[in-house]
Structures are given as C-alpha cells and as structure tokens.
Amino acid sequence: MAHNPVTMARRHVLGDLNYRFEPVHDVPVYLDDKTGPVLGLVDESLGKYADAITFHLAEDVCKKLAMGHFTYSFEYDYADRTDASPGGKRRLKLSSITLVSRKGYEKPVSARVAVTAESA
C-alpha cells in the first residue's frame, strides 16, 4: 500500500498545546485506538511549510483526513523529566497520534435537494 503525504498546520492538529511540543519526528499514527496496526507516520515538514506536520498515510486515509472525517487524539510524555517548570509549561514530546472517526458524519445536503424533498 503506497503512502502519500498530507501536510497540515501543527496548530490545527495539536491545538492549544502546539507551542509546548518538541519537533515531531517519525511519530506513529493509529486509527480509532492504539490496539490496531500503525497506519503510517507523521513528522515535521521542513522548508516551505516550516510550521506544519506531514502525515504519511495510505491514499484513501489521506483523502478522508483532508475532508475532515477525523478528529485527533494524541499521547505524549514530558520532553525532559527533570525539568520542573512552574505553571505546567513543561515541554512535551509527542509519542503517537490517533485519528478518531467522526460519529454520524453525514454529507451536507444542498438547499435545492432539501426543498425538493420537502415538496414531495
């Protein structure tokens, strides 16, 4: 199965904790939970998209990811276990990302189709 890259903004994936994470390198990606097989890897994109991460996944998963069919869950550890920074500002190291399928995701219905269905 060929892997295709999909690049996304770090902030979009990591949310409010984005600024606390160390650079992302070869982190495994799972689907729905960590008990299944590894779908692929994620790492930091360099160059043109310096503040982005790149998912290396199968083409069908990449398409779903780009279309918003997943939310993100991730596991992490403290980057330096001896650092005792006050106020919970310790640096974090990403250990895995899980793509969580959205439940009940339905394709939006166009206004024209909705009006036609109500008329019938």
Backbone bond lengths (Angstrom), bond angles and torsions (degrees), N, CA, C in turn:
res aa  C-N    CA-C-N  psi(-1)  N-CA   C-N-CA  omega(-1)  CA-C   N-CA-C  phi
1 M - - - 1.451 - - 1.524 108.48 -
2 A 1.310 116.84 124.26 1.463 121.96 -178.32 1.520 110.61 -76.65
3 H 1.322 114.77 143.10 1.459 120.69 176.71 1.516 109.36 -104.18
4 N 1.311 115.55 134.02 1.454 122.75 178.17 1.517 109.19 -115.90
5 P 1.306 117.84 142.54 1.463 118.90 179.32 1.529 112.75 -84.10
6 V 1.327 116.00 141.54 1.458 123.46 171.84 1.523 106.08 -129.63
7 T 1.330 116.93 123.95 1.453 121.85 -177.60 1.520 109.57 -102.40
8 M 1.337 115.55 132.26 1.464 121.65 179.73 1.525 108.85 -135.14
9 A 1.319 115.99 155.10 1.461 120.85 178.24 1.526 110.03 -65.03
10 R 1.323 116.26 136.09 1.470 120.95 177.68 1.525 111.09 -54.69
11 R 1.305 116.54 -43.67 1.472 121.72 -177.20 1.530 110.68 -62.05
12 H 1.319 117.26 -37.00 1.464 121.33 179.24 1.534 110.90 -62.69
13 V 1.313 116.91 -41.08 1.462 121.60 -176.74 1.529 111.45 -83.61
14 L 1.321 117.79 -46.45 1.464 121.84 -172.51 1.529 114.29 -92.47
15 G 1.315 116.82 -9.11 1.461 120.41 175.20 1.520 113.73 63.95
16 D 1.322 116.01 -143.59 1.466 122.43 -175.50 1.524 113.46 -66.92
17 L 1.328 117.57 -18.63 1.467 120.46 179.46 1.529 112.30 -86.13
18 N 1.302 118.24 -1.79 1.457 123.34 -176.24 1.525 113.06 -47.00
19 Y 1.316 117.55 -49.25 1.468 121.38 -175.18 1.528 112.86 -67.07
20 R 1.326 118.56 -17.45 1.467 121.39 -179.03 1.522 113.43 -89.91
21 F 1.340 117.80 -15.03 1.459 120.19 -176.26 1.522 112.27 -80.74
22 E 1.323 114.03 139.74 1.464 121.98 171.09 1.529 107.77 -66.84
23 P 1.336 118.57 165.15 1.478 119.90 174.66 1.531 111.16 -54.43
24 V 1.316 116.30 142.87 1.462 123.47 -175.20 1.527 109.34 -92.73
25 H 1.350 116.26 124.61 1.472 120.97 -179.83 1.521 109.99 -136.09
26 D 1.321 116.74 117.22 1.464 123.62 173.61 1.529 113.49 48.67
27 V 1.316 116.08 54.46 1.460 122.43 178.58 1.530 107.98 -91.87
28 P 1.353 118.33 131.90 1.465 120.12 -179.03 1.530 112.32 -69.63
29 V 1.344 115.24 148.04 1.468 122.71 178.74 1.522 108.05 -118.46
30 Y 1.336 115.84 131.52 1.461 122.86 179.80 1.520 110.08 -117.92
31 L 1.333 116.66 165.66 1.454 122.31 176.44 1.523 109.16 -112.62
32 D 1.305 117.32 120.02 1.468 127.46 175.80 1.531 115.79 67.19
33 D 1.305 120.33 -36.49 1.475 121.44 173.01 1.520 109.39 -161.70
34 K 1.326 115.85 166.59 1.468 120.08 -175.02 1.523 114.00 -80.69
35 T 1.329 118.55 2.04 1.461 119.52 -178.41 1.523 112.52 -82.25
36 G 1.323 116.96 -18.28 1.462 121.18 -178.95 1.519 111.92 -84.60
37 P 1.314 115.55 -177.82 1.465 119.65 179.19 1.534 111.64 -71.77
38 V 1.307 115.04 158.44 1.467 121.15 176.90 1.530 107.89 -72.76
39 L 1.344 116.60 126.31 1.467 121.12 179.72 1.518 112.25 -77.42
40 G 1.307 115.73 -31.17 1.452 121.53 -176.27 1.514 109.95 171.29
41 L 1.329 115.11 -158.93 1.461 120.49 -177.95 1.515 110.13 -128.96
42 V 1.322 114.92 161.37 1.451 121.66 174.64 1.522 107.48 -130.45
43 D 1.334 116.32 140.89 1.464 120.42 176.65 1.515 108.83 -149.04
44 E 1.321 114.80 171.02 1.459 119.53 179.67 1.510 109.64 -75.68
45 S 1.303 114.13 135.75 1.447 119.95 175.61 1.521 107.86 -84.09
46 L 1.295 115.86 136.69 1.468 119.71 -179.82 1.519 109.70 -106.66
47 G 1.302 115.27 167.56 1.457 119.62 175.40 1.504 113.27 82.42
48 K 1.316 116.16 -121.97 1.465 122.38 -173.13 1.527 113.21 -57.25
49 Y 1.328 117.94 -39.07 1.456 122.42 -178.62 1.525 109.59 -112.17
50 A 1.319 116.87 69.38 1.464 121.56 -174.02 1.520 112.69 -66.99
51 D 1.322 119.44 -27.50 1.459 121.68 -179.68 1.524 110.40 -105.08
52 A 1.328 115.89 49.87 1.458 121.14 -178.01 1.524 109.31 -142.98
53 I 1.316 114.17 161.10 1.453 119.48 172.92 1.521 107.72 -120.71
54 T 1.315 115.25 150.68 1.456 121.24 -177.05 1.519 109.56 -115.81
55 F 1.329 115.71 125.98 1.458 122.56 175.01 1.516 107.52 -91.11
56 H 1.318 117.69 130.53 1.465 123.66 175.85 1.531 106.21 -109.68
57 L 1.350 115.76 95.40 1.460 122.66 -172.79 1.525 110.48 -134.11
58 A 1.324 115.72 170.69 1.464 121.28 175.74 1.528 109.34 -63.29
59 E 1.315 116.48 152.38 1.464 122.00 -174.91 1.531 113.10 -56.61
60 D 1.342 118.16 -43.73 1.463 119.90 -178.43 1.530 111.99 -65.34
61 V 1.322 117.47 -36.38 1.470 121.27 177.75 1.524 109.70 -70.56
62 C 1.327 116.98 -38.43 1.469 121.10 177.81 1.527 111.07 -59.65
63 K 1.323 116.64 -43.01 1.463 120.68 179.86 1.525 110.65 -62.51
64 K 1.331 116.55 -45.44 1.463 120.46 179.43 1.527 111.14 -64.68
65 L 1.317 116.91 -39.21 1.456 121.52 178.53 1.526 110.56 -62.24
66 A 1.313 116.55 -45.45 1.465 121.55 -179.91 1.529 112.01 -66.09
67 M 1.332 117.63 -28.71 1.459 121.63 -178.50 1.528 112.60 -88.60
68 G 1.329 117.92 0.93 1.462 120.90 175.98 1.512 115.67 83.24
69 H 1.315 118.15 25.60 1.461 121.51 -179.93 1.525 113.02 -79.19
70 F 1.335 117.96 -5.33 1.459 121.27 -176.66 1.524 111.36 -128.63
71 T 1.328 114.34 152.69 1.456 121.32 163.95 1.523 105.30 -109.00
72 Y 1.320 117.41 174.57 1.460 120.95 -174.47 1.519 110.80 -117.69
73 S 1.292 114.17 139.50 1.452 121.96 171.44 1.523 105.02 -129.93
74 F 1.314 117.38 144.32 1.457 117.51 -179.94 1.507 111.27 -145.03
75 E 1.318 113.86 155.70 1.456 121.81 175.68 1.512 107.76 -114.84
76 Y 1.325 115.65 147.13 1.457 119.97 -178.27 1.518 110.61 -152.17
77 D 1.307 114.94 163.85 1.465 124.12 175.29 1.513 107.21 -124.95
78 Y 1.320 115.90 167.24 1.461 119.50 172.86 1.517 108.25 -73.30
79 A 1.321 117.08 135.64 1.463 122.14 -177.33 1.527 110.61 -65.06
80 D 1.327 116.64 -39.88 1.462 121.36 179.24 1.518 107.47 -130.84
81 R 1.302 116.52 106.03 1.467 121.26 -175.77 1.528 113.06 -66.28
82 T 1.317 117.52 -17.49 1.465 119.77 -179.70 1.519 112.23 -89.45
83 D 1.327 117.13 -13.42 1.463 121.53 179.62 1.521 109.14 -72.48
84 A 1.306 116.74 126.54 1.464 121.76 179.60 1.521 109.79 -117.47
85 S 1.324 116.71 50.14 1.457 121.02 -179.97 1.519 110.18 -60.31
86 P 1.325 116.87 136.38 1.468 120.22 -178.46 1.527 112.12 -73.33
87 G 1.327 115.74 157.44 1.458 121.44 172.86 1.515 115.05 72.73
88 G 1.317 118.96 20.45 1.455 120.88 176.82 1.518 114.05 66.62
89 K 1.315 117.83 34.12 1.474 121.03 -177.96 1.523 112.25 -104.13
90 R 1.326 116.74 21.09 1.462 119.91 -178.65 1.519 110.59 -65.99
91 R 1.332 116.12 146.60 1.469 122.45 178.34 1.527 108.96 -69.41
92 L 1.333 115.99 146.85 1.452 122.36 -177.10 1.520 110.58 -119.51
93 K 1.334 115.15 151.59 1.462 121.08 176.30 1.527 107.76 -122.13
94 L 1.317 115.84 120.18 1.459 122.30 -178.44 1.527 109.73 -68.23
95 S 1.356 117.48 130.48 1.462 119.59 179.32 1.533 112.43 -110.19
96 S 1.354 118.31 -24.86 1.464 120.62 174.31 1.525 110.01 -165.57
97 I 1.326 115.19 155.94 1.466 122.46 173.89 1.522 106.71 -123.39
98 T 1.327 115.91 135.58 1.453 121.33 175.84 1.518 108.63 -115.85
99 L 1.312 116.16 126.47 1.458 121.57 174.80 1.522 106.83 -85.50
100 V 1.321 116.62 118.14 1.459 122.02 -176.77 1.527 108.39 -103.14
101 S 1.324 116.11 119.14 1.471 120.98 -179.58 1.516 109.65 -64.16
102 R 1.317 115.33 133.78 1.470 119.78 176.35 1.521 108.15 -70.71
103 K 1.321 117.11 134.45 1.463 122.31 -179.90 1.522 109.60 -84.13
104 G 1.311 116.42 137.24 1.449 121.59 176.04 1.514 114.17 64.63
105 Y 1.309 117.13 27.56 1.456 120.33 -179.96 1.515 108.84 -71.53
106 E 1.327 115.99 119.39 1.453 120.67 177.55 1.513 109.36 -119.74
107 K 1.294 114.13 144.50 1.452 120.25 177.99 1.532 108.44 -66.36
108 P 1.329 118.83 134.18 1.464 120.30 179.44 1.525 111.22 -61.18
109 V 1.327 115.80 143.61 1.460 121.94 179.50 1.520 107.81 -96.55
110 S 1.330 116.22 133.92 1.466 119.34 -179.86 1.525 109.64 -68.75
111 A 1.323 117.09 154.98 1.460 122.79 -178.74 1.529 110.85 -59.47
112 R 1.317 117.40 -38.03 1.464 121.98 -178.64 1.531 110.32 -63.01
113 V 1.315 117.47 -44.64 1.465 121.45 -179.97 1.522 109.47 -66.47
114 A 1.329 118.70 -39.67 1.459 122.56 -178.96 1.535 110.26 -64.16
115 V 1.325 118.64 -42.01 1.456 122.00 179.58 1.534 110.35 -66.07
116 T 1.314 116.94 -42.01 1.459 121.49 178.90 1.527 111.01 -62.29
117 A 1.316 117.11 -41.40 1.463 121.84 -179.71 1.532 110.92 -66.28
118 E 1.330 117.76 -37.29 1.465 121.19 179.31 1.523 111.20 -70.72
119 S 1.324 117.75 -31.93 1.470 122.55 -178.49 1.517 111.57 -70.42
120 A 1.299 116.89 -27.93 1.462 120.96 -173.59 1.498 113.23 -74.97
